[in-house]
Amino acid sequence: MQTNRPFEYLIPDALSDVVVPGMRVEVPFGRGKRKIQGFVMKVKDTSDFQGKLKPIVRVIDLKPVLSNEMLKLSYWLADRTYSFQISCLQTMLPSVMRAKYKQFVVPIVENDPEVVALLQGKPTFEITNQLDDETIKLINKLRKNKKVDIQYVVQNQAVQVKRQAVTTDLNVIQLHEEKSKLRANAKAQIKLLEYLTAHLHDLPVEFNVLEKDYGISRAAIKTAEKNHLVKITEVTKLRKPVGMTPEKTTKMSLTDEQKQAVDQIDEAITDEDPKTFLIEGVTGSGKTEVYLQSIDKALQQGKTALMLVPEISLTPQMVNRVVGRFGDQVAVLHSGLSNGERYDEWTRIENHEVKVVVGARSAIFAPLENIGLIIIDEEHEASYKQDDNPRYHARDVALWRAKVNKSPVVLGSATPSLESRARAEKGVYQMIRMKKRVNEQKLPQVQIVDMRDAENSAVKGDFSPVLQASLQETLNKHDQAIILLNRRGYSSFMMCRECGFVLKCPNCDVSLTYHKDLGKMKCHYCGHEEPMPQFCPNCRSKKIGFYGTGTQNIEQQLNDLFPQARVLRMDVDTTRRKGAHAKILSQFGQHKADILLGTQMIAKGLDFPDVTLVGVINADTTLSLADFRASERTFQLLTQVSGRAGRAQKSGHVVIQTFNPDHYAIKDAAKQDYETFFKQEMYIRHQSNYTPYYFTTLISVANQDEGKTLKRSYWLKKQLQTALSDDAILLGPSPTMISRKQNKYYYQIIVKYKHEPKLHQRLLEILNETQADAKSGFTVAIDNEPQHID
């Protein structure tokens, strides 16, 4: 409560050389003896505080965990996102830093007398709370002189980090001598000594490397140890993210459009010009190669590069292309990694062992220094915006870091967000257009199927005769198909045909979804689940039916229609397990399946040469959402998924099934005509006063008591009215689309404005004034430029 400001503490004399900004420390807080963790923001010689300063209890880190750039960024981010600075600082660190972990001092110079005295014959020295200030001072001195390093090990992962390895004290001549003493039939021993001779400078080597790659068994190693030829030791192994097995790739020759793009970006890198480029390139126009060659330019100039890709479409394909080009210079950060893997990658970045970072939204906080280029692929994606505090947009943070590092930002998409495209129109961003596919291949032929006409509406199931015939033809040619349905589960809801009862979630205002494989009804908002009822809970009738269609249902229909086809399903349910995403895509890439069925996670970034057909089951799912971006999202999704077809030598065909064949978003997506869509959508946004013509701020209030929620909402509206001019538009309070989630009622207020100098300050005041409301069970959230308005 009320701690969103710095507090001053005394640095004990013994720690005066140790404490620096960016470290975490433990301090006594408040009147009691409560000890809490804080971040050192600044160190100064004097204090204006009149009373007696409390001293810092201990330092938690012996080296800063946040750089000066990150500390500065936290001030800007807290102000921009209306959140507390501490949540911004914590967001910048990998979650491991908030888990239980141990810190160890690891020697770099092993024969240094002070290092030897500290380690006392052990391989590492553990840093504990009980260490005295003198020891901390010594460790800090040794670290500054690069004689030791500090490593963190997450406690529950400490076991996994250690690996058995083999090394030897013998030199090449001694190894040759020992080899000549062996009998001719001691083949395993000879093989081991030959390996050691050839790789003497690469030791220690792990047991499993010798076993897997060289066929040298553990028994042979143990025998050599008994004969004093080798020593067995333990090494700390940095985990490699799962599913990374890229082949080395080289630069491709560029088309004229690609070359123009690379030249403009290279010039900005060389001139250290923090301008923003927007690449609008049709699907398959070779944007990735432009990114890779631009990254190469930054590296040649001794700089680093940061590339963001949307979360789960952080496809192993994209990661493998970057790692394939730049090898060990790349670190990968995304939510599919375990805490330990994520921390290992973070450590590699912090220790300057890597030059390129590829990751999802939070990778924008990677501790890279001297950034020469930031790339945001599929920049229109809503997943670049964080849903909870701090509600930042990765694009805004990228622009801030680019300014500080004097580096260009490249935003790329086949379907740029309207905000970005409008900025390019005004000259705020520099536009780069790529209108042709790399191999001069035509864009796929798109067919819109009207599901309202007699032939299609008479079909049992969800596949129109056109899509069925196209699928059969694709299977006959031994090509592959992608089927998109934007809903997981088996069907969307259960309804009684006798009394019309719909089974709803007890905590949220939504119907439960049927999951056939679990035999359960689930809520996709709070996770509530219950067994599937055998009769209607309301009128006890047995006439209950399932309506709507989910991916499991479509999978069943595909298996019935095409029993010979091999189908892979990809949605949140099938990709829960670690590495499942990469595994499904790799199976499809190796032609172990004919049809890939999935939700929108399969719509972007995939590049499979044998995919010649893309089918969209219900193009209207996103169109019917009560959100002003519904048309834009539908257009983007259909354009992206259509672009998965015919990317190599074979021509592509797309079938879009819809109940709204005349809607402009669907017609323009079929032609991949972004320009026409942009003009039409901008006209509608202008008419209804939405972004990019207006800035938008959303304030939401939640409480378990609906009356209290509404009362608080009206109080907030009054507070806002006093700070707004007549030009601003104030909407609400109104209930959100799903008005009750997890037993709380949600109401929202929307502010639309062009220029309101007093609004920012008033929102900061509201943030502080509503802190105390949390005690009464209120949640008040302020979202600047929301991605979804329910």
Secondary structure, 3 states (H helix, E strand, C coil): CCCCCCCCCECCHHHCCCCCCCCEEEEECCCCCCEEEEECCCCCCCCCCCCCCCECCEECCCCCCCCHHHHHHHHHHHHHHCCCHHHHHHHCCCHHHHCCEEEEEEECCCCCHHHHHHHCCCCCEEECCCCCHHHHHHHHHHHHCCCEEEEEEEHHHHHHHEEEEEECCCCHHHHHHHHHHCCCCCHHHHHHHHHHHHCHHHCCEEHHHHHHHHCCCHHHHHHHHHCCCCEEEEEECCCCCCCCCCCCCCCCCCCHHHHHHHHHHHHHHHCCCCCEEEEEECCCCCHHHHHHHHHHHHHHCCCEEEEECCCCCCCHHHHHHHHHHHHHHEEEECCCCCHHHHHHHHHHHHCCCCCEEEECHHHHHCCCCCEEEEEEECCCCHHHECCCCCCCEHHHHHHHHHHHHCCCEEEEECCCCHHHHHHHHCCCCEEEEECCCCCCCCCCEEEEEECCCHHHHCCCCCCCHHHHHHHHHHHHCCCEEEEECCCCCCECEEEECCCCCECECCCCCCECEEECCCCEEECCCCCCEEECCCCCCCCCCCCEEEECCCHHHHHHHHHHHCCCCCEEEECCCCCCCCCHHHHHHHHHHCCCCCEEEECHHHCCCCCCCCEEEEEECCCCCCCCCCCCCHHHHHHHHHHHHHCCCCCCCCCCEEEEEECCCCCHHHHHHHCCCHHHHHHHHHHHHHHCCCCCCCEEEEEEEEECCHHHHHHHHHHHHHHHHCCCCCCCEEEEEEEEEEEEECCEEEEEEEEEECCCCCHHHHHHHHHHHCHHHHHHCCEEEEEECCCCCC
